[in-house]
Amino acid sequence: MLAILSIIIGIVFVLLLFSMLTSAVVEVYHAANSSRGKHLRNTLEIMLGKDVCDKFYDHSYFRQLSSASKPLSKLKLPIWVEKGTFSNILADILSPRNSNLSVPERINLIENADFRKVLDFLWRQSGGDIAVFQKKVEDWFDDVMARAKDWFADHTKWRLFFFGTLLAAVLNADTIQIYQSLSANAALRDEIVGAAEKFSISADTARIRPINAPPRDSATAKANYDSIRTTYIETIQSPLGLGWGQSQPANWWEWLSKIAGWLLTGVAVTMGAPFWFEMLRKLLALKGSSSGDSDKSIANSSGGKTETKPVTSFEMKSAGSDRTDAPVG
């Protein structure tokens, strides 16, 4: 029973570390590619239509919020906008100067049919009250942004799967092979479980980030990736035989097994590091209670004497010893 539990703990621990590494890679990708900024623009374009969205982004007030106006950072786009800012800029765009048109007349001038119908619906819902109308426009913005957050999380999961599978292939992190190694080697199980126990106690939880965590800039994301790779991944590579220094698959069946193992790793990292960390803590707590019951049985059968378990040589580096990531503001 304890052997099976130790195998599961070892696999969960490795998947946790790879989830952290893959999340760091995706963060670097998002920061370098301005993915969140592009997602915001796409969402606003769906809401407003391309013409109004272009005017929105070209508005002087909005450009003050964007680093895209800086010559050396044209790829950087604003990643969020407040609802009050949204409604005020939108009102300015839809209110031509020196125009005496009523609100319904201005709405009728909108070319994009979907956007026009939404504003017409909100205006009728407001009962012709300008303040209520603005509040309903802001509520509409909040509703769409809440869904846009879910859309971005879905896209992020696909990127986690892609980069997770790619990293699994590059580092030869085959979940099936890891299971076989832990099943066949009791000393290795003890080493990995010991490392998992130390990690659960001293882990830097700031690095165990959920999928929808606040974004980091490119430099911080890159530093976080480097730190996770050197602090954790490189430390477990040798004991587990990760990498391509071991024997290559000998036939097509072994290659299929290895590809399946990479895909399993890729699927696992889409669950997110917090999921695996919480599972690891629960499994370690279960192991602790099981070990306590086992020790009592041994003590009773040996007249109160218990064996001291030898300490393994495998040591994880301290998670805080080389921390380079900055807190998110």
C-alpha positions in Angstrom: 0.0 0.0 0.0 2.7 2.5 1.0 4.7 1.6 -2.2 1.8 2.4 -4.4 1.1 5.6 -2.5 4.8 6.6 -2.9 4.6 5.9 -6.7 1.6 8.2 -7.0 3.3 10.9 -4.9 6.4 10.7 -7.1 4.3 11.1 -10.3 2.2 13.9 -8.9 5.4 15.7 -7.7 7.0 15.5 -11.1 3.8 16.7 -12.8 3.6 19.6 -10.4 7.2 20.7 -11.3 6.5 20.4 -15.0 3.2 22.3 -14.6 5.2 25.1 -12.9 7.8 25.0 -15.7 5.2 25.0 -18.5 3.3 27.8 -16.9 6.5 29.9 -16.8 7.1 29.2 -20.5 3.5 30.2 -21.3 4.0 33.4 -19.3 7.1 34.2 -21.3 5.1 33.6 -24.5 2.2 35.8 -23.4 4.5 38.7 -22.4 6.6 38.5 -25.5 3.6 38.2 -27.8 1.4 40.7 -26.0 -1.3 37.9 -26.0 -3.4 39.6 -23.3 -3.4 42.9 -25.1 -4.4 41.2 -28.4 -7.1 39.3 -26.6 -8.5 42.6 -25.2 -8.5 44.2 -28.7 -10.2 41.2 -30.2 -12.9 41.3 -27.5 -13.5 45.0 -28.0 -13.7 44.4 -31.8 -16.4 41.8 -31.2 -18.3 44.2 -29.0 -18.0 47.4 -31.0 -17.2 46.3 -34.6 -13.9 47.1 -36.3 -14.5 50.7 -37.2 -15.6 51.8 -33.7 -12.9 49.7 -32.1 -10.2 51.4 -34.3 -11.6 54.8 -33.2 -11.5 53.6 -29.6 -7.9 52.6 -29.7 -7.0 55.8 -31.6 -8.7 58.0 -28.9 -6.2 60.3 -27.3 -7.2 59.3 -23.7 -6.9 55.6 -24.4 -3.5 56.0 -26.1 -2.3 57.5 -22.9 -2.9 54.1 -21.3 -1.1 52.2 -24.0 2.7 51.6 -24.2 2.1 51.0 -27.9 2.6 54.8 -28.5 6.2 54.3 -27.5 8.4 53.8 -30.6 10.4 50.9 -29.2 7.5 48.9 -27.8 4.9 48.8 -30.5 4.0 45.2 -29.8 2.8 46.1 -26.3 -0.9 46.7 -25.9 -3.0 47.6 -22.9 -4.2 44.5 -21.2 -7.2 45.9 -19.4 -9.5 49.0 -19.3 -11.8 50.1 -16.6 -15.6 50.2 -17.2 -15.8 53.9 -16.5 -13.1 54.6 -19.0 -14.8 52.4 -21.6 -18.2 54.2 -21.3 -16.7 57.7 -21.3 -14.5 57.1 -24.4 -17.4 55.3 -26.1 -19.7 58.3 -25.4 -17.1 60.7 -26.8 -16.8 58.6 -30.0 -20.5 58.4 -30.5 -21.2 62.1 -29.8 -20.0 64.2 -32.8 -19.1 67.8 -31.9 -21.7 70.5 -32.5 -24.3 67.8 -32.9 -27.9 68.2 -31.5 -28.8 64.6 -32.2 -30.6 62.6 -29.5 -29.2 59.4 -28.1 -31.5 57.2 -30.2 -30.5 59.1 -33.3 -26.9 58.7 -32.6 -27.4 54.9 -32.0 -29.1 54.6 -35.4 -26.0 56.1 -37.1 -23.9 53.1 -35.9 -23.0 50.9 -38.9 -22.3 47.7 -37.1 -25.7 46.0 -36.7 -24.9 43.9 -33.6 -23.4 46.9 -31.7 -26.3 49.1 -32.8 -28.9 46.5 -31.6 -27.1 46.1 -28.2 -27.1 49.9 -27.5 -30.7 50.2 -28.7 -31.7 47.4 -26.3 -29.8 49.0 -23.4 -31.3 52.4 -24.1 -34.8 51.0 -24.1 -34.0 49.2 -20.9 -32.8 52.4 -19.3 -36.1 54.1 -19.9 -34.4 57.1 -21.6 -32.4 58.0 -18.5 -28.8 58.9 -19.5 -27.3 57.9 -16.1 -29.0 54.5 -16.1 -28.0 54.0 -19.7 -24.3 54.6 -18.9 -24.6 52.2 -16.0 -26.1 49.5 -18.2 -23.4 50.0 -20.8 -20.8 49.5 -18.1 -22.6 46.4 -16.8 -22.6 45.0 -20.4 -18.8 45.7 -20.6 -18.3 43.8 -17.3 -20.3 40.8 -18.5 -18.4 40.5 -21.7 -15.0 41.0 -20.0 -15.9 38.2 -17.5 -16.5 35.9 -20.4 -13.4 37.1 -22.2 -11.4 36.0 -19.1 -12.8 32.5 -19.5 -12.0 32.6 -23.2 -8.4 33.5 -22.5 -8.2 30.8 -19.9 -9.4 28.3 -22.5 -6.7 29.5 -24.9 -4.1 29.3 -22.2 -5.0 25.7 -21.5 -4.3 24.8 -25.2 -1.0 26.6 -25.0 -0.2 24.7 -21.8 -0.9 21.5 -23.6 1.2 22.4 -26.6 4.2 23.7 -24.6 3.8 21.0 -22.0 3.9 18.2 -24.6 6.9 20.0 -26.4 8.8 20.2 -23.1 8.0 16.6 -22.3 9.5 15.6 -25.6 12.6 17.8 -25.3 13.3 16.7 -21.7 11.9 13.2 -22.3 9.5 13.6 -19.4 7.5 10.5 -20.2 4.8 9.9 -17.5 4.7 6.2 -18.4 8.5 5.8 -18.1 8.4 7.8 -14.8 5.8 5.4 -13.4 8.0 2.4 -14.5 11.1 3.9 -12.9 9.4 4.6 -9.6 7.7 1.1 -9.6 11.0 -0.7 -10.1 13.3 1.3 -7.8 12.4 1.6 -4.1 15.4 3.8 -3.4 14.4 6.2 -6.1 10.9 6.3 -4.7 12.3 7.3 -1.3 14.4 10.0 -2.8 11.5 11.6 -4.8 9.1 11.3 -1.9 11.6 12.9 0.4 12.0 15.7 -2.1 8.3 16.1 -2.4 8.0 16.4 1.4 10.6 19.1 1.5 9.0 20.9 -1.3 5.6 20.9 0.4 7.1 22.5 3.5 9.4 25.1 1.9 7.8 25.7 -1.5 7.6 29.3 -2.7 3.8 29.4 -3.4 4.2 32.6 -5.5 5.5 30.3 -8.2 2.6 28.0 -8.1 0.4 30.2 -10.2 -3.2 29.5 -11.4 -4.0 29.8 -15.1 -5.8 33.1 -14.6 -3.0 34.7 -12.5 -2.1 38.4 -13.0 0.3 38.8 -15.9 4.1 39.4 -15.5 6.3 41.4 -17.7 8.7 39.6 -20.1 11.8 40.0 -18.0 10.2 38.7 -14.8 8.5 35.8 -16.6 11.8 34.8 -18.1 13.6 35.0 -14.8 10.9 32.9 -13.2 11.3 30.2 -15.9 15.1 30.1 -15.4 14.7 29.8 -11.7 12.2 27.0 -11.8 14.3 25.1 -14.3 17.5 25.3 -12.3 16.0 25.0 -8.9 13.7 22.1 -9.5 13.7 20.5 -12.9 17.5 20.0 -13.2 17.6 18.6 -9.7 15.2 15.7 -10.5 16.5 15.0 -14.0 19.3 12.7 -13.0 17.5 10.5 -10.4 14.6 10.0 -12.7 16.7 9.5 -15.8 15.0 12.3 -17.7 16.6 13.6 -20.8 18.0 11.7 -23.8 21.1 10.2 -22.2 19.4 7.0 -21.6 18.8 4.3 -24.2 16.6 5.2 -27.1 13.3 3.4 -28.0 14.2 0.2 -29.8 11.1 -0.2 -31.9 7.9 1.4 -33.0 5.9 0.1 -30.0 8.3 1.7 -27.6 8.1 5.0 -29.6 4.3 4.8 -29.4 4.5 4.3 -25.6 6.9 7.2 -25.3 4.7 9.5 -27.4 1.7 8.5 -25.2 3.7 9.3 -22.1 4.6 12.8 -23.5 0.9 13.4 -24.3 -0.1 12.4 -20.8 2.4 14.9 -19.4 1.0 17.5 -21.7 -2.6 16.8 -20.7 -1.6 16.8 -17.0 0.0 20.3 -17.0 -3.3 21.8 -18.3 -4.7 21.1 -14.9 -2.5 23.8 -13.5 0.2 23.8 -10.8 -2.2 24.6 -7.9 -4.2 21.5 -8.7 -1.1 19.2 -8.5 0.2 21.1 -5.4 -3.1 20.6 -3.5 -3.1 16.9 -4.5 0.5 16.5 -3.4 -0.3 17.9 0.0 -3.3 15.6 0.4 -1.3 12.5 -0.6 1.6 13.4 1.7 -0.9 13.8 4.6 -2.4 10.4 3.7 1.1 8.9 3.6 1.9 10.4 7.0 -1.2 8.9 8.6 -0.5 5.5 6.9 3.1 5.6 8.0 2.1 6.4 11.6 -0.3 3.4 11.7 2.5 1.2 10.1 5.0 2.3 12.7 2.7 1.5 15.5 2.2 -2.0 14.2 5.9 -2.5 13.9 6.5 -1.2 17.4 3.9 -3.5 18.8 5.3 -6.5 17.0 8.9 -5.7 18.0 8.4 -4.9 21.7 8.3 -1.1 21.2 11.4 -0.9 19.1 11.1 0.9 15.7 13.6 1.0 12.9 15.1 4.3 11.9 14.6 5.0 8.2 17.9 5.9 6.5 18.1 9.5 5.2 18.5 9.6 1.4 21.2 11.7 -0.3 18.8 13.4 -2.6 18.4 17.1 -1.7 16.3 19.6 -3.4 17.7 23.1 -3.6 16.0 25.7 -1.5 13.1 27.3 -3.4 14.0 30.7 -2.0 17.8 30.6 -2.5 17.9 32.1 -5.9 14.5 33.6 -6.3 14.5 36.2 -9.0 10.8 36.9 -9.7 9.2 40.1 -8.5 5.9 40.4 -6.8 3.0 41.2 -9.1 1.5 44.6 -8.5 
